[in-house]
């Protein structure tokens, strides 16, 4: 069986705002198959002006709090970039990319289904690392 990659209809450059970008990232995250025990906080980080585009950077920080440990031992961040091209018409949708904090690999939501295991791996690696110290 083929996995269906879930994506959302992204806003146009003309209708983009920082708040709308944040809302759409939350909407995208809601399509990911992640256990309900995972909690996240997302935020806008910065706007970056480039020659050919404007880039808006966001971060979603994930953790697995429990009753015994309401503050997670480690967290995992996913970084999002929303790109508004200066050359495409303002009716074109924004482009969206994301990457995991432990990786240089840049992913596009329409090409790659997010996996909960990625978050687990980041957290497990951090815990192993801190236990060694």
Rosetta blueprint (number, residue, H / E / L):
1 X L
2 X L
3 X L
4 X L
5 X L
6 X L
7 X L
8 X L
9 X L
10 X L
11 X L
12 X E
13 X L
14 X L
15 X L
16 X L
17 X L
18 X H
19 X H
20 X H
21 X H
22 X H
23 X H
24 X H
25 X H
26 X H
27 X H
28 X H
29 X H
30 X H
31 X L
32 X L
33 X L
34 X L
35 X L
36 X L
37 X L
38 X L
39 X E
40 X E
41 X E
42 X E
43 X E
44 X E
45 X E
46 X E
47 X E
48 X E
49 X E
50 X L
51 X L
52 X L
53 X E
54 X E
55 X E
56 X E
57 X E
58 X E
59 X E
60 X E
61 X E
62 X E
63 X E
64 X L
65 X L
66 X L
67 X L
68 X L
69 X L
70 X L
71 X L
72 X L
73 X L
74 X L
75 X L
76 X E
77 X E
78 X E
79 X E
80 X E
81 X E
82 X E
83 X E
84 X E
85 X E
86 X L
87 X L
88 X L
89 X L
90 X L
91 X L
92 X L
93 X E
94 X L
95 X E
96 X E
97 X E
98 X E
99 X E
100 X E
101 X L
102 X L
103 X L
104 X L
105 X L
106 X L
107 X E
108 X L
109 X L
110 X L
111 X L
112 X L
113 X L
114 X L
115 X L
116 X H
117 X H
118 X H
119 X H
120 X H
121 X H
122 X H
123 X H
124 X H
125 X H
126 X H
127 X H
128 X H
129 X H
130 X H
131 X H
132 X H
133 X L
